[in-house]
Structure formats: C-alpha cells, structure tokens
Amino acid sequence: MRLLGVALIWAVIAGALGLFLVMRDRPVQPEIVLEETVHVAPQQESNATGYALEITPTFTPAPDPYALPDDPVSRSGLVVSLNGHVLYTYDGGGAFPGSIVLQPAPGLGPGVTEYLVEAAPPLGEEGMPQQQAVRMRLLRHGTAVAEQTLWSEPGGVVRGTFRVEPATPEEDAHGG
C-alpha cells in the first residue's frame, strides 16, 4: 500500500513538472507589430492624439543568433513592450531607418506609462566592446515632452524602462 502511495505521489509530481515545462515553452500570443503600424486600444486613442514615441539607437539592432526559433521576441534586435505586451519589434530586415517613430504612441493612456525597451547590438564587431545607447523621446506635435537615454554595459544589451506621463486634457486646456 505504501508503494502504491509513493508511486501516486511521484506520478502527480512528474505530471505537474511535465505540464509546467510544456506550458513554459508554449509561445504566448503577443501582439507583435511590425514596421510602423501600431495597435492602440480604442479607449486610449483619444489620449494618444498628437503623441509619438521616437526610438533612436546608436547602433543597428541585430537579432540574437542563438535565440530559440519559437520565440519571436528573442529573435528581434529591438523590442518595445508595455505590461508584458509587445508593442514593436525590429528583426533586422531591410535597411535600418536610424530613428523609429511610433505614431500615435502605443499604449499611452492617462497617468504614468512605462515602456520596457530591449535592444541588442550586433555580435562580432571588431575592437573592444563598447557601451551602446538607445534614446527614447515622447513627442507631442513634434516637440519633445519627455526624453531619456538608456545605456548598456560594454558589449551588453541595452535594457531599461522609459516612464512618461502625458498631460491630461484639463492641463492642456489651462496651458499646464
């Protein structure tokens, strides 16, 4: 009887571990937006009017050559996400434009919005590993209202958050 109980416990543990491993490797269906087309939730469209998100890396982002084929986020050289949802990816296709402008600013709503930015410099560059940077700007009708530069460790990936808080309609009406 004890042997049957031990076998049952081991079967439950092995089943739970197997389920975890299967679910962990299952790709999440992120909202991947290519090029400059960005989906903005309907309730946030009015708040994002006139706002644009500008991304300017000091390098041409390159996909990770060692990334798993099932993971589109790891295969991208530049990823911008908000609350775990991918808003923009650059996978290295075509000539890099230098600056990427997402207009209207995706996911921008009332209150504080925090964008997670991850950008990978190309591997195999000659010389000493250097620090790289990505400049983030929130533009309102072409004028910068928030700006931040995210830096990497020498030879590392640029990773950081860009926090913005757009003006509310009441602040705009009063000139504040």
C-alpha positions as CSV (number, residue, x, y, z in Angstrom):
1,M,0.0,0.0,0.0
2,R,2.8,2.4,0.8
3,L,4.5,1.6,-2.5
4,L,1.2,2.5,-4.3
5,G,1.0,5.8,-2.4
6,V,4.7,6.7,-3.2
7,A,4.1,5.8,-6.9
8,L,0.9,8.0,-6.9
9,I,2.8,11.0,-5.4
10,W,5.6,10.6,-7.9
11,A,3.2,10.5,-10.8
12,V,1.5,13.7,-9.6
13,I,4.9,15.5,-9.2
14,A,6.1,14.3,-12.6
15,G,2.8,15.3,-14.2
16,A,2.9,18.7,-12.7
17,L,6.5,19.2,-13.8
18,G,5.7,18.0,-17.3
19,L,2.8,20.4,-17.5
20,F,4.9,23.2,-16.3
21,L,7.6,22.5,-18.9
22,V,5.1,22.3,-21.7
23,M,3.3,25.5,-20.8
24,R,6.6,27.4,-20.2
25,D,7.8,26.7,-23.7
26,R,4.5,27.3,-25.3
27,P,4.7,30.6,-27.1
28,V,2.4,33.3,-25.8
29,Q,0.4,35.0,-28.5
30,P,1.9,38.5,-28.1
31,E,0.6,41.4,-30.1
32,I,3.6,41.7,-32.5
33,V,3.6,44.8,-34.5
34,L,5.9,45.1,-37.5
35,E,7.3,48.2,-39.1
36,E,5.4,51.4,-38.0
37,T,1.9,50.0,-37.7
38,V,0.9,50.1,-34.1
39,H,-2.4,48.9,-32.5
40,V,-3.8,51.3,-29.8
41,A,-6.6,50.1,-27.7
42,P,-9.8,52.1,-28.5
43,Q,-10.2,53.6,-25.1
44,Q,-6.7,55.0,-25.3
45,E,-6.8,56.5,-28.8
46,S,-8.1,59.9,-27.7
47,N,-5.3,60.2,-25.1
48,A,-2.6,59.4,-27.6
49,T,-3.7,62.0,-30.1
50,G,-0.7,64.1,-31.1
51,Y,1.8,62.0,-29.2
52,A,4.5,59.9,-30.9
53,L,7.2,57.7,-29.4
54,E,10.7,58.1,-31.0
55,I,13.3,55.4,-30.6
56,T,16.9,56.2,-31.7
57,P,19.6,53.5,-31.1
58,T,23.3,54.4,-31.5
59,F,23.7,51.1,-33.4
60,T,21.8,48.9,-35.8
61,P,19.9,46.4,-33.7
62,A,20.6,42.8,-34.6
63,P,18.6,39.6,-33.7
64,D,20.2,37.1,-31.3
65,P,21.7,34.4,-33.4
66,Y,21.3,31.9,-30.5
67,A,17.6,32.6,-29.9
68,L,15.1,29.8,-29.9
69,P,13.2,29.6,-33.2
70,D,9.8,29.6,-31.3
71,D,10.4,32.9,-29.6
72,P,9.8,36.0,-31.9
73,V,10.8,38.4,-29.1
74,S,14.3,36.9,-28.6
75,R,14.8,36.8,-32.4
76,S,14.2,40.6,-32.6
77,G,17.0,43.1,-32.3
78,L,14.8,45.7,-30.7
79,V,11.7,45.1,-28.6
80,V,9.4,47.7,-27.0
81,S,6.8,46.3,-24.7
82,L,4.2,47.6,-22.2
83,N,2.9,45.5,-19.3
84,G,4.2,42.3,-20.9
85,H,2.6,43.0,-24.3
86,V,4.9,43.5,-27.3
87,L,4.2,46.9,-29.0
88,Y,7.0,46.9,-31.5
89,T,9.8,44.6,-32.8
90,Y,12.6,45.2,-35.2
91,D,14.0,42.0,-36.6
92,G,16.8,43.3,-38.7
93,G,15.0,43.2,-42.1
94,G,15.9,45.8,-44.6
95,A,17.9,49.0,-44.0
96,F,17.7,50.4,-40.5
97,P,16.0,53.8,-40.6
98,G,18.1,55.4,-37.8
99,S,15.1,56.6,-35.8
100,I,11.8,54.7,-35.4
101,V,8.7,56.8,-34.8
102,L,5.6,55.1,-33.5
103,Q,2.7,57.4,-34.1
104,P,0.3,57.5,-32.2
105,A,2.3,56.5,-29.2
106,P,1.2,52.9,-28.5
107,G,-0.5,52.1,-25.2
108,L,-0.3,55.7,-24.0
109,G,-3.1,56.5,-21.5
110,P,-3.8,58.7,-18.6
111,G,-1.3,58.5,-15.8
112,V,2.1,57.0,-15.9
113,T,3.0,54.7,-18.8
114,E,6.2,52.7,-18.5
115,Y,7.8,51.2,-21.7
116,L,10.3,48.4,-21.4
117,V,13.0,48.7,-24.1
118,E,15.4,45.9,-25.0
119,A,17.9,46.3,-27.9
120,A,20.8,44.1,-28.9
121,P,23.8,45.4,-30.7
122,P,25.3,43.2,-33.5
123,L,27.7,40.5,-32.4
124,G,31.3,40.1,-33.7
125,E,32.2,43.7,-34.0
126,E,36.0,44.2,-34.0
127,G,37.8,46.0,-31.2
128,M,36.9,46.4,-27.6
129,P,33.3,46.1,-26.5
130,Q,31.7,49.5,-26.2
131,Q,28.7,50.9,-24.4
132,Q,25.7,51.4,-26.6
133,A,22.6,53.6,-26.0
134,V,19.0,54.0,-27.1
135,R,17.5,57.4,-26.9
136,M,13.7,57.5,-26.1
137,R,11.6,60.6,-26.7
138,L,7.9,61.2,-26.3
139,L,6.9,63.8,-28.8
140,R,3.7,65.9,-28.8
141,H,3.0,67.5,-32.1
142,G,6.7,67.2,-33.0
143,T,8.0,68.7,-29.7
144,A,9.8,66.6,-27.1
145,V,7.9,66.4,-23.8
146,A,9.9,63.6,-22.2
147,E,13.3,62.2,-23.1
148,Q,15.7,59.5,-21.7
149,T,18.8,57.7,-22.8
150,L,19.2,54.1,-21.9
151,W,22.8,52.8,-21.7
152,S,24.2,49.3,-21.8
153,E,27.2,47.7,-20.1
154,P,30.2,47.4,-22.5
155,G,29.3,44.7,-25.0
156,G,25.9,44.1,-23.4
157,V,22.3,44.6,-24.3
158,V,20.5,47.9,-23.8
159,R,17.7,47.3,-21.4
160,G,15.6,49.8,-19.4
161,T,12.3,51.5,-18.8
162,F,11.1,54.8,-20.2
163,R,8.5,56.4,-17.9
164,V,6.2,59.0,-19.2
165,E,3.1,60.8,-18.0
166,P,1.3,62.8,-20.7
167,A,-0.6,65.9,-19.9
168,T,-4.3,65.5,-19.1
169,P,-6.9,67.3,-21.2
170,E,-7.5,69.6,-18.3
171,E,-3.8,70.5,-18.1
172,D,-3.8,71.2,-21.9
173,A,-6.8,73.5,-21.6
174,H,-5.1,75.5,-18.8
175,G,-1.7,75.6,-20.5
176,G,-0.1,73.5,-17.8
